[in-house]
Amino acid sequence: MKKFFILLTATMLMFNATTFADDDDDEIEQLEVEKASYEEAAERARQAAELIQGKIDSVSEFKRQLDEAAAEATAVYEERQAALDETLYRIDENEVKLAEVTEELNAKHQVLETRVRDIYINGQISYLDVLFGAQDFGDFLTRMDLLKRVIIRDSELVADVLAYQNEIKEVGKQLEADRKVQTELAAKAEEARDVQLEKVAKQQALIDLMQNDKDVYDRQYDEMMASSAEVQRLILAKEEERRRAAEAAEAARRQAELEAQRQAGNVDIVEFGDDSGYVMQSYGGGMIWPISGPITSEFGWRTHPIFGSARFHSGLDIGGDYGMPIHAAQSGVIIEAGWIGGYGNTVMIDHGGGIVTLYGHNESLAVSVGQQVSQGQVIAYCGSTGNSTGPHCHFEVRVGGEPVSPWDYL
């Protein structure tokens, strides 16, 4: 009856594990569908963003051409405006010159008016009277030279006045004509520049609008991909949960099966103990468990927890805590006790017949090479040295140097 109960318990454990796995499969499948929908939405957003980017590139090229045209129109306007400014400056200069010349003309008019007034007051003075009033011939020549100078000076004054008047009028007419032409050219250039700048502004507004749309799609893409990554994380967590449940169920099945065999009288259980209260059991394979704890990684192919690649796991990982004692699975001779690459602090025991056990990732060691140890003797203390993600005992059984499943020897 007890044997039947044990077998029934093992069967229920397997059934529960299978049911759990089926439920987990459904949930993972739903998550996969959700992840695919997020990725599909992200792809649509990416394609829309690429389409808009293409339009932005096209419009940007057109705007570049408009920028060049606007730059040319602006250069023409600035050239026209500079010419107009130069003309206005010359007009200002001419006005200053006109004021100076006018002042000079007024002075010359004043001289003429004075001369005329003197003649009017003194009456008509005959040149002959001036000449014949000379005291001697030398005085006569002097008076004649002076009269000639006065006549020439009077003529020069009149000629200067006329010349200045004509010059000022001609310069004023030319500058006014230049101002009119330059004003019209500058106005046209300004209008052409404003037209080009307006075109540039419209294209820039269009680019800004499309860029805003692209930013929206880019944000949608990022959000969808972030959601996809989150779902992927949930999927991996579910798969890990399912794997652990399957390992626990398998371990329970093995233990129930062995217990059933023991109850049937097919297997003898040998127990060893130490001061820590640790109990080791042998289920017929001859070896005992080196440490009491859950199986965190099975023997065989797996995804490496550090490197992320598929690698062959050559032993069993048995969970433990820092400092827990590690026991010899079977009596033998220590052939290695030290650091071995990724195994960290390692102990290797030769049990004879080509069988060797290995205990890796220890925090510290309690034996040395050449030492004879008995089954259950403390040989090391649990740790996480070498390539390890946490404290545990990496336990290997090798036959002829090749790793074999430890389950067959425990």
Contacts in CASP RR format, 6 or more apart in sequence:
PFRMAT RR
TARGET T0000
AUTHOR 0000-0000-0000
METHOD contacts of the structure
MODEL  1
MKKFFILLTATMLMFNATTFADDDDDEIEQLEVEKASYEEAAERARQAAE
LIQGKIDSVSEFKRQLDEAAAEATAVYEERQAALDETLYRIDENEVKLAE
VTEELNAKHQVLETRVRDIYINGQISYLDVLFGAQDFGDFLTRMDLLKRV
IIRDSELVADVLAYQNEIKEVGKQLEADRKVQTELAAKAEEARDVQLEKV
AKQQALIDLMQNDKDVYDRQYDEMMASSAEVQRLILAKEEERRRAAEAAE
AARRQAELEAQRQAGNVDIVEFGDDSGYVMQSYGGGMIWPISGPITSEFG
WRTHPIFGSARFHSGLDIGGDYGMPIHAAQSGVIIEAGWIGGYGNTVMID
HGGGIVTLYGHNESLAVSVGQQVSQGQVIAYCGSTGNSTGPHCHFEVRVG
GEPVSPWDYL
2 263 0 8 1.000
3 260 0 8 1.000
3 263 0 8 1.000
3 264 0 8 1.000
6 256 0 8 1.000
6 259 0 8 1.000
6 260 0 8 1.000
6 263 0 8 1.000
7 256 0 8 1.000
7 260 0 8 1.000
9 256 0 8 1.000
10 252 0 8 1.000
10 253 0 8 1.000
10 256 0 8 1.000
10 257 0 8 1.000
10 260 0 8 1.000
13 249 0 8 1.000
13 252 0 8 1.000
13 253 0 8 1.000
13 256 0 8 1.000
14 249 0 8 1.000
14 253 0 8 1.000
16 249 0 8 1.000
17 245 0 8 1.000
17 246 0 8 1.000
17 248 0 8 1.000
17 249 0 8 1.000
20 242 0 8 1.000
20 245 0 8 1.000
21 242 0 8 1.000
21 245 0 8 1.000
21 246 0 8 1.000
24 238 0 8 1.000
24 241 0 8 1.000
24 242 0 8 1.000
24 245 0 8 1.000
25 242 0 8 1.000
27 238 0 8 1.000
28 235 0 8 1.000
28 238 0 8 1.000
28 239 0 8 1.000
28 242 0 8 1.000
31 231 0 8 1.000
31 234 0 8 1.000
31 235 0 8 1.000
31 238 0 8 1.000
32 235 0 8 1.000
34 231 0 8 1.000
35 228 0 8 1.000
35 231 0 8 1.000
35 232 0 8 1.000
35 235 0 8 1.000
38 224 0 8 1.000
38 225 0 8 1.000
38 227 0 8 1.000
38 228 0 8 1.000
38 231 0 8 1.000
39 224 0 8 1.000
39 225 0 8 1.000
39 228 0 8 1.000
41 220 0 8 1.000
41 224 0 8 1.000
42 220 0 8 1.000
42 221 0 8 1.000
42 224 0 8 1.000
42 225 0 8 1.000
42 228 0 8 1.000
45 217 0 8 1.000
45 218 0 8 1.000
45 220 0 8 1.000
45 221 0 8 1.000
45 224 0 8 1.000
46 217 0 8 1.000
46 221 0 8 1.000
48 217 0 8 1.000
49 214 0 8 1.000
49 217 0 8 1.000
49 218 0 8 1.000
49 221 0 8 1.000
52 210 0 8 1.000
52 213 0 8 1.000
52 214 0 8 1.000
52 217 0 8 1.000
53 214 0 8 1.000
55 210 0 8 1.000
56 207 0 8 1.000
56 210 0 8 1.000
56 211 0 8 1.000
56 214 0 8 1.000
59 203 0 8 1.000
59 206 0 8 1.000
59 207 0 8 1.000
59 210 0 8 1.000
60 207 0 8 1.000
62 203 0 8 1.000
63 200 0 8 1.000
63 203 0 8 1.000
63 204 0 8 1.000
63 207 0 8 1.000
66 196 0 8 1.000
66 199 0 8 1.000
66 200 0 8 1.000
66 203 0 8 1.000
67 200 0 8 1.000
69 196 0 8 1.000
69 199 0 8 1.000
70 193 0 8 1.000
70 196 0 8 1.000
70 197 0 8 1.000
70 199 0 8 1.000
70 200 0 8 1.000
73 189 0 8 1.000
73 192 0 8 1.000
73 193 0 8 1.000
73 195 0 8 1.000
73 196 0 8 1.000
73 197 0 8 1.000
74 193 0 8 1.000
74 196 0 8 1.000
74 197 0 8 1.000
76 189 0 8 1.000
76 192 0 8 1.000
76 193 0 8 1.000
77 186 0 8 1.000
77 189 0 8 1.000
77 190 0 8 1.000
77 192 0 8 1.000
77 193 0 8 1.000
79 189 0 8 1.000
80 182 0 8 1.000
80 185 0 8 1.000
80 186 0 8 1.000
80 188 0 8 1.000
80 189 0 8 1.000
80 190 0 8 1.000
81 186 0 8 1.000
81 189 0 8 1.000
81 190 0 8 1.000
83 182 0 8 1.000
83 185 0 8 1.000
83 186 0 8 1.000
84 179 0 8 1.000
84 182 0 8 1.000
84 183 0 8 1.000
84 185 0 8 1.000
84 186 0 8 1.000
87 175 0 8 1.000
87 178 0 8 1.000
87 179 0 8 1.000
87 182 0 8 1.000
88 179 0 8 1.000
90 175 0 8 1.000
90 178 0 8 1.000
91 172 0 8 1.000
91 175 0 8 1.000
91 176 0 8 1.000
91 179 0 8 1.000
94 168 0 8 1.000
94 171 0 8 1.000
94 172 0 8 1.000
94 175 0 8 1.000
97 168 0 8 1.000
97 171 0 8 1.000
98 168 0 8 1.000
101 164 0 8 1.000
101 167 0 8 1.000
101 168 0 8 1.000
104 164 0 8 1.000
105 161 0 8 1.000
105 164 0 8 1.000
105 165 0 8 1.000
108 157 0 8 1.000
108 160 0 8 1.000
108 161 0 8 1.000
109 161 0 8 1.000
111 157 0 8 1.000
112 154 0 8 1.000
112 157 0 8 1.000
112 158 0 8 1.000
115 154 0 8 1.000
119 125 0 8 1.000
127 147 0 8 1.000
130 143 0 8 1.000
130 147 0 8 1.000
131 140 0 8 1.000
131 143 0 8 1.000
131 144 0 8 1.000
131 147 0 8 1.000
133 139 0 8 1.000
133 143 0 8 1.000
134 140 0 8 1.000
134 142 0 8 1.000
134 143 0 8 1.000
247 295 0 8 1.000
247 298 0 8 1.000
248 294 0 8 1.000
251 294 0 8 1.000
251 295 0 8 1.000
254 407 0 8 1.000
258 267 0 8 1.000
258 283 0 8 1.000
261 267 0 8 1.000
262 268 0 8 1.000
262 269 0 8 1.000
262 283 0 8 1.000
267 283 0 8 1.000
267 284 0 8 1.000
268 284 0 8 1.000
269 281 0 8 1.000
269 282 0 8 1.000
269 283 0 8 1.000
270 281 0 8 1.000
270 282 0 8 1.000
270 288 0 8 1.000
271 279 0 8 1.000
271 280 0 8 1.000
271 281 0 8 1.000
272 279 0 8 1.000
272 280 0 8 1.000
272 288 0 8 1.000
272 327 0 8 1.000
272 375 0 8 1.000
272 376 0 8 1.000
273 279 0 8 1.000
273 280 0 8 1.000
273 376 0 8 1.000
274 325 0 8 1.000
274 327 0 8 1.000
274 376 0 8 1.000
274 378 0 8 1.000
276 325 0 8 1.000
278 291 0 8 1.000
278 292 0 8 1.000
278 325 0 8 1.000
278 327 0 8 1.000
279 292 0 8 1.000
280 288 0 8 1.000
280 289 0 8 1.000
280 290 0 8 1.000
280 292 0 8 1.000
280 327 0 8 1.000
280 376 0 8 1.000
281 288 0 8 1.000
281 289 0 8 1.000
282 288 0 8 1.000
282 410 0 8 1.000
283 410 0 8 1.000
285 408 0 8 1.000
285 409 0 8 1.000
285 410 0 8 1.000
286 330 0 8 1.000
286 409 0 8 1.000
286 410 0 8 1.000
287 329 0 8 1.000
287 330 0 8 1.000
287 357 0 8 1.000
287 375 0 8 1.000
287 397 0 8 1.000
287 406 0 8 1.000
287 409 0 8 1.000
287 410 0 8 1.000
288 327 0 8 1.000
288 329 0 8 1.000
288 330 0 8 1.000
288 375 0 8 1.000
288 376 0 8 1.000
288 410 0 8 1.000
289 318 0 8 1.000
289 327 0 8 1.000
289 329 0 8 1.000
289 410 0 8 1.000
290 318 0 8 1.000
290 326 0 8 1.000
290 327 0 8 1.000
290 328 0 8 1.000
290 329 0 8 1.000
290 357 0 8 1.000
290 359 0 8 1.000
290 393 0 8 1.000
290 395 0 8 1.000
291 318 0 8 1.000
291 319 0 8 1.000
291 320 0 8 1.000
291 324 0 8 1.000
291 325 0 8 1.000
291 326 0 8 1.000
291 327 0 8 1.000
291 382 0 8 1.000
291 393 0 8 1.000
293 318 0 8 1.000
293 319 0 8 1.000
293 320 0 8 1.000
294 318 0 8 1.000
294 319 0 8 1.000
295 316 0 8 1.000
295 317 0 8 1.000
295 318 0 8 1.000
295 319 0 8 1.000
296 317 0 8 1.000
296 318 0 8 1.000
296 319 0 8 1.000
296 392 0 8 1.000
297 305 0 8 1.000
297 313 0 8 1.000
297 316 0 8 1.000
297 317 0 8 1.000
298 313 0 8 1.000
298 316 0 8 1.000
299 313 0 8 1.000
299 314 0 8 1.000
299 315 0 8 1.000
299 316 0 8 1.000
299 403 0 8 1.000
299 405 0 8 1.000
299 406 0 8 1.000
299 407 0 8 1.000
300 312 0 8 1.000
300 313 0 8 1.000
300 314 0 8 1.000
300 315 0 8 1.000
300 405 0 8 1.000
301 310 0 8 1.000
301 311 0 8 1.000
301 312 0 8 1.000
301 313 0 8 1.000
302 310 0 8 1.000
302 311 0 8 1.000
302 312 0 8 1.000
302 313 0 8 1.000
303 309 0 8 1.000
303 310 0 8 1.000
303 311 0 8 1.000
304 310 0 8 1.000
304 311 0 8 1.000
305 389 0 8 1.000
306 387 0 8 1.000
306 389 0 8 1.000
314 396 0 8 1.000
314 403 0 8 1.000
315 394 0 8 1.000
315 395 0 8 1.000
315 396 0 8 1.000
315 397 0 8 1.000
315 403 0 8 1.000
315 405 0 8 1.000
315 406 0 8 1.000
316 394 0 8 1.000
316 395 0 8 1.000
316 396 0 8 1.000
316 406 0 8 1.000
316 407 0 8 1.000
317 392 0 8 1.000
317 393 0 8 1.000
317 394 0 8 1.000
317 395 0 8 1.000
318 392 0 8 1.000
318 393 0 8 1.000
318 395 0 8 1.000
319 382 0 8 1.000
319 391 0 8 1.000
319 392 0 8 1.000
319 393 0 8 1.000
320 382 0 8 1.000
320 391 0 8 1.000
320 392 0 8 1.000
320 393 0 8 1.000
321 382 0 8 1.000
321 391 0 8 1.000
322 363 0 8 1.000
322 381 0 8 1.000
322 382 0 8 1.000
322 383 0 8 1.000
322 384 0 8 1.000
322 391 0 8 1.000
323 363 0 8 1.000
323 364 0 8 1.000
323 381 0 8 1.000
323 382 0 8 1.000
323 383 0 8 1.000
323 391 0 8 1.000
324 381 0 8 1.000
324 382 0 8 1.000
324 391 0 8 1.000
325 378 0 8 1.000
325 380 0 8 1.000
325 381 0 8 1.000
325 382 0 8 1.000
326 347 0 8 1.000
326 359 0 8 1.000
326 362 0 8 1.000
326 378 0 8 1.000
326 379 0 8 1.000
326 380 0 8 1.000
326 381 0 8 1.000
326 382 0 8 1.000
326 393 0 8 1.000
327 375 0 8 1.000
327 376 0 8 1.000
327 377 0 8 1.000
327 378 0 8 1.000
327 379 0 8 1.000
328 349 0 8 1.000
328 357 0 8 1.000
328 373 0 8 1.000
328 374 0 8 1.000
328 375 0 8 1.000
328 376 0 8 1.000
328 377 0 8 1.000
328 379 0 8 1.000
329 349 0 8 1.000
329 357 0 8 1.000
329 375 0 8 1.000
329 376 0 8 1.000
329 395 0 8 1.000
329 397 0 8 1.000
329 409 0 8 1.000
329 410 0 8 1.000
330 349 0 8 1.000
330 351 0 8 1.000
330 357 0 8 1.000
330 375 0 8 1.000
331 351 0 8 1.000
331 372 0 8 1.000
331 373 0 8 1.000
331 374 0 8 1.000
331 375 0 8 1.000
332 349 0 8 1.000
332 350 0 8 1.000
332 351 0 8 1.000
332 352 0 8 1.000
332 372 0 8 1.000
332 373 0 8 1.000
332 374 0 8 1.000
333 349 0 8 1.000
333 350 0 8 1.000
333 370 0 8 1.000
333 371 0 8 1.000
333 372 0 8 1.000
333 373 0 8 1.000
334 347 0 8 1.000
334 348 0 8 1.000
334 349 0 8 1.000
334 367 0 8 1.000
334 368 0 8 1.000
334 369 0 8 1.000
334 370 0 8 1.000
334 371 0 8 1.000
334 372 0 8 1.000
334 373 0 8 1.000
334 379 0 8 1.000
335 348 0 8 1.000
335 349 0 8 1.000
335 350 0 8 1.000
335 356 0 8 1.000
335 369 0 8 1.000
335 370 0 8 1.000
336 346 0 8 1.000
336 347 0 8 1.000
336 348 0 8 1.000
336 369 0 8 1.000
337 346 0 8 1.000
337 347 0 8 1.000
337 348 0 8 1.000
337 365 0 8 1.000
337 367 0 8 1.000
337 368 0 8 1.000
337 369 0 8 1.000
337 371 0 8 1.000
338 344 0 8 1.000
338 345 0 8 1.000
338 346 0 8 1.000
338 347 0 8 1.000
338 365 0 8 1.000
339 345 0 8 1.000
339 346 0 8 1.000
339 385 0 8 1.000
340 346 0 8 1.000
340 360 0 8 1.000
341 386 0 8 1.000
341 387 0 8 1.000
342 386 0 8 1.000
342 387 0 8 1.000
343 358 0 8 1.000
343 360 0 8 1.000
343 361 0 8 1.000
343 386 0 8 1.000
343 394 0 8 1.000
344 360 0 8 1.000
344 361 0 8 1.000
344 362 0 8 1.000
344 385 0 8 1.000
344 386 0 8 1.000
344 387 0 8 1.000
344 388 0 8 1.000
345 360 0 8 1.000
345 361 0 8 1.000
345 362 0 8 1.000
345 363 0 8 1.000
345 364 0 8 1.000
345 365 0 8 1.000
345 380 0 8 1.000
345 383 0 8 1.000
345 385 0 8 1.000
346 358 0 8 1.000
346 359 0 8 1.000
346 360 0 8 1.000
346 361 0 8 1.000
346 362 0 8 1.000
347 358 0 8 1.000
347 359 0 8 1.000
347 360 0 8 1.000
347 362 0 8 1.000
347 365 0 8 1.000
347 367 0 8 1.000
347 379 0 8 1.000
347 380 0 8 1.000
348 356 0 8 1.000
348 357 0 8 1.000
348 358 0 8 1.000
348 359 0 8 1.000
349 356 0 8 1.000
349 357 0 8 1.000
349 359 0 8 1.000
349 373 0 8 1.000
349 379 0 8 1.000
350 356 0 8 1.000
351 357 0 8 1.000
354 399 0 8 1.000
354 400 0 8 1.000
354 401 0 8 1.000
355 397 0 8 1.000
355 398 0 8 1.000
355 399 0 8 1.000
355 400 0 8 1.000
355 409 0 8 1.000
356 397 0 8 1.000
356 398 0 8 1.000
356 400 0 8 1.000
356 401 0 8 1.000
357 395 0 8 1.000
357 396 0 8 1.000
357 397 0 8 1.000
357 398 0 8 1.000
358 394 0 8 1.000
358 395 0 8 1.000
358 396 0 8 1.000
358 398 0 8 1.000
359 379 0 8 1.000
359 380 0 8 1.000
359 393 0 8 1.000
359 394 0 8 1.000
359 395 0 8 1.000
360 380 0 8 1.000
360 385 0 8 1.000
360 393 0 8 1.000
360 394 0 8 1.000
360 395 0 8 1.000
361 382 0 8 1.000
361 383 0 8 1.000
361 384 0 8 1.000
361 385 0 8 1.000
361 386 0 8 1.000
361 388 0 8 1.000
361 390 0 8 1.000
361 391 0 8 1.000
361 392 0 8 1.000
361 393 0 8 1.000
361 394 0 8 1.000
362 380 0 8 1.000
362 381 0 8 1.000
362 382 0 8 1.000
362 383 0 8 1.000
362 385 0 8 1.000
362 393 0 8 1.000
363 380 0 8 1.000
363 381 0 8 1.000
363 382 0 8 1.000
363 383 0 8 1.000
363 384 0 8 1.000
363 385 0 8 1.000
363 391 0 8 1.000
364 380 0 8 1.000
364 381 0 8 1.000
365 379 0 8 1.000
365 380 0 8 1.000
365 381 0 8 1.000
366 378 0 8 1.000
366 379 0 8 1.000
366 380 0 8 1.000
366 381 0 8 1.000
367 373 0 8 1.000
367 379 0 8 1.000
367 380 0 8 1.000
373 379 0 8 1.000
382 391 0 8 1.000
382 392 0 8 1.000
382 393 0 8 1.000
383 390 0 8 1.000
383 391 0 8 1.000
383 392 0 8 1.000
384 390 0 8 1.000
384 391 0 8 1.000
384 392 0 8 1.000
388 394 0 8 1.000
395 406 0 8 1.000
396 403 0 8 1.000
396 406 0 8 1.000
397 403 0 8 1.000
397 404 0 8 1.000
397 405 0 8 1.000
397 406 0 8 1.000
397 408 0 8 1.000
397 409 0 8 1.000
398 404 0 8 1.000
END
